Amino acid sequence: MHLTLHADYALRVLLYLAANPDRVVSTGEVSSAYGISKHHLVRVVQGLGRHGFVEVRPGRSGGVVLARPPAEISVGQVVRHMEPDFHIVECFDPQTNRCPITPACGLIGVLNEATRAFLATLDKYTLEDLLRRSPRKLSNYFLKPTAGVEVG
């Protein structure tokens, strides 16, 4: 399986917020902490907000916070909502499938089973579980912002 950057960044945003539970965090801060594009993160945060994972607070002192406790945010649900699709091979998308063996292929069922197993594993974990599984304090590994320099 391969997650898109959109889903990867969504998980990173959620982990950052879970590691900073007592304050509102700006998208720029998250962008600097991970060294990734603020422009891209804004779209990710909007998606997380639409799906009820974060609460976006507008205004000068606004930012983003988790919409519910980390123990109530399933990694599997985040991935399901933030991935555009799970078309891991061409034949999974009937609109673009050009594979001539699709009607007789035994691989489709196996790959569907693997996808279900992948998501079932992710469903077992919450953000809280991820924080607990970290051998070291997660916030020690976020990039430290350079004064006056903004990523994006």
C-alpha positions as CSV (number, residue, x, y, z in Angstrom):
1,M,0.0,0.0,0.0
2,H,1.0,3.5,-0.6
3,L,-0.6,6.5,1.0
4,T,-0.8,9.8,-0.8
5,L,1.0,12.9,0.7
6,H,-2.5,14.2,1.6
7,A,-3.2,11.3,3.9
8,D,0.4,11.3,5.2
9,Y,0.2,15.0,6.0
10,A,-3.2,14.6,7.6
11,L,-1.7,12.0,10.0
12,R,1.2,14.3,10.7
13,V,-1.1,17.2,11.5
14,L,-3.1,15.1,13.9
15,L,0.0,13.8,15.6
16,Y,1.3,17.3,16.0
17,L,-2.0,18.5,17.5
18,A,-2.2,15.5,19.8
19,A,1.4,16.3,21.0
20,N,0.3,19.9,21.7
21,P,-3.1,19.4,23.4
22,D,-3.3,22.5,25.5
23,R,-3.2,25.2,22.8
24,V,-4.4,26.3,19.4
25,V,-1.8,25.7,16.8
26,S,-1.3,27.6,13.5
27,T,-1.0,25.9,10.2
28,G,2.3,27.8,9.8
29,E,3.7,26.3,13.0
30,V,2.8,22.8,11.8
31,S,4.3,23.6,8.4
32,S,7.6,24.8,10.0
33,A,7.7,21.8,12.4
34,Y,7.6,19.3,9.5
35,G,9.3,21.4,6.9
36,I,6.4,21.0,4.5
37,S,4.3,23.4,2.4
38,K,1.9,25.6,4.3
39,H,-0.2,25.9,1.2
40,H,-0.7,22.1,1.0
41,L,-1.3,21.9,4.8
42,V,-4.1,24.4,4.6
43,R,-6.0,22.0,2.2
44,V,-5.2,19.1,4.5
45,V,-6.5,20.9,7.6
46,Q,-9.7,21.9,5.7
47,G,-10.3,18.2,4.9
48,L,-9.7,17.2,8.4
49,G,-12.2,19.8,9.5
50,R,-14.8,18.7,7.0
51,H,-14.5,15.2,8.4
52,G,-14.7,16.2,12.1
53,F,-11.2,15.4,13.1
54,V,-10.1,19.0,13.8
55,E,-11.8,22.3,14.7
56,V,-10.5,25.3,12.8
57,R,-10.6,28.6,14.7
58,P,-10.5,31.6,12.4
59,G,-9.0,35.0,13.1
60,R,-5.7,36.5,14.1
61,S,-5.2,34.2,17.1
62,G,-6.9,31.3,15.4
63,G,-5.5,28.0,14.3
64,V,-6.5,24.4,14.7
65,V,-7.1,21.9,17.5
66,L,-8.3,18.4,17.7
67,A,-12.1,18.1,17.6
68,R,-12.1,15.2,20.0
69,P,-9.7,13.4,22.3
70,P,-6.8,11.5,20.6
71,A,-8.3,8.2,22.0
72,E,-11.4,8.8,19.8
73,I,-9.6,9.4,16.5
74,S,-9.0,6.1,14.7
75,V,-6.0,6.0,12.3
76,G,-8.1,3.8,9.9
77,Q,-10.9,6.4,9.7
78,V,-8.5,9.2,9.1
79,V,-6.9,7.2,6.2
80,R,-10.3,6.3,4.8
81,H,-11.5,9.9,4.8
82,M,-8.2,11.5,3.5
83,E,-7.2,9.0,0.8
84,P,-8.9,9.8,-2.5
85,D,-9.3,6.1,-3.3
86,F,-7.8,2.7,-2.8
87,H,-7.2,1.9,-6.4
88,I,-3.9,0.1,-5.9
89,V,-4.0,-1.4,-9.4
90,E,-5.6,-0.2,-12.6
91,C,-8.5,-2.7,-12.5
92,F,-9.8,-1.3,-9.2
93,D,-11.1,1.8,-11.2
94,P,-13.7,0.7,-13.7
95,Q,-13.6,4.1,-15.4
96,T,-9.9,3.8,-16.4
97,N,-9.4,0.0,-16.4
98,R,-7.9,-1.2,-19.7
99,C,-6.5,-4.5,-18.4
100,P,-7.7,-7.3,-20.8
101,I,-7.6,-10.1,-18.2
102,T,-9.9,-8.4,-15.5
103,P,-12.9,-10.7,-16.1
104,A,-10.7,-13.8,-15.4
105,C,-8.1,-12.4,-13.0
106,G,-7.7,-14.0,-9.5
107,L,-5.5,-11.1,-8.3
108,I,-8.3,-8.7,-7.8
109,G,-9.8,-10.7,-4.9
110,V,-6.4,-11.1,-3.2
111,L,-5.7,-7.4,-3.5
112,N,-9.1,-6.5,-2.1
113,E,-8.4,-8.8,0.8
114,A,-5.0,-7.2,1.4
115,T,-6.6,-3.7,1.3
116,R,-9.2,-4.7,3.9
117,A,-6.5,-6.2,6.1
118,F,-4.4,-3.0,5.8
119,L,-7.4,-0.9,6.9
120,A,-8.4,-3.3,9.6
121,T,-4.9,-3.0,11.1
122,L,-5.1,0.8,11.0
123,D,-8.6,0.6,12.7
124,K,-6.9,-1.0,15.7
125,Y,-5.0,2.2,16.6
126,T,-5.9,5.7,17.7
127,L,-3.9,8.8,17.9
128,E,-3.5,8.2,21.6
129,D,-2.0,4.7,20.8
130,L,0.5,6.3,18.4
131,L,1.6,8.8,21.1
132,R,2.0,6.0,23.7
133,R,3.9,3.8,21.2
134,S,6.5,6.5,20.7
135,P,9.8,5.5,22.5
136,R,10.7,9.1,22.9
137,K,8.8,12.4,23.3
138,L,7.5,13.2,19.8
139,S,7.8,16.9,20.1
140,N,11.6,16.6,20.5
141,Y,11.7,15.6,16.8
142,F,9.8,18.4,15.2
143,L,11.9,20.8,13.3
144,K,12.6,24.0,15.1
145,P,11.4,27.1,13.1
146,T,14.1,29.4,11.9
147,A,13.4,33.0,12.7
148,G,11.8,34.8,9.8
149,V,11.7,31.8,7.5
150,E,8.4,30.2,6.6
151,V,8.0,27.0,4.6
152,G,5.6,27.1,1.7
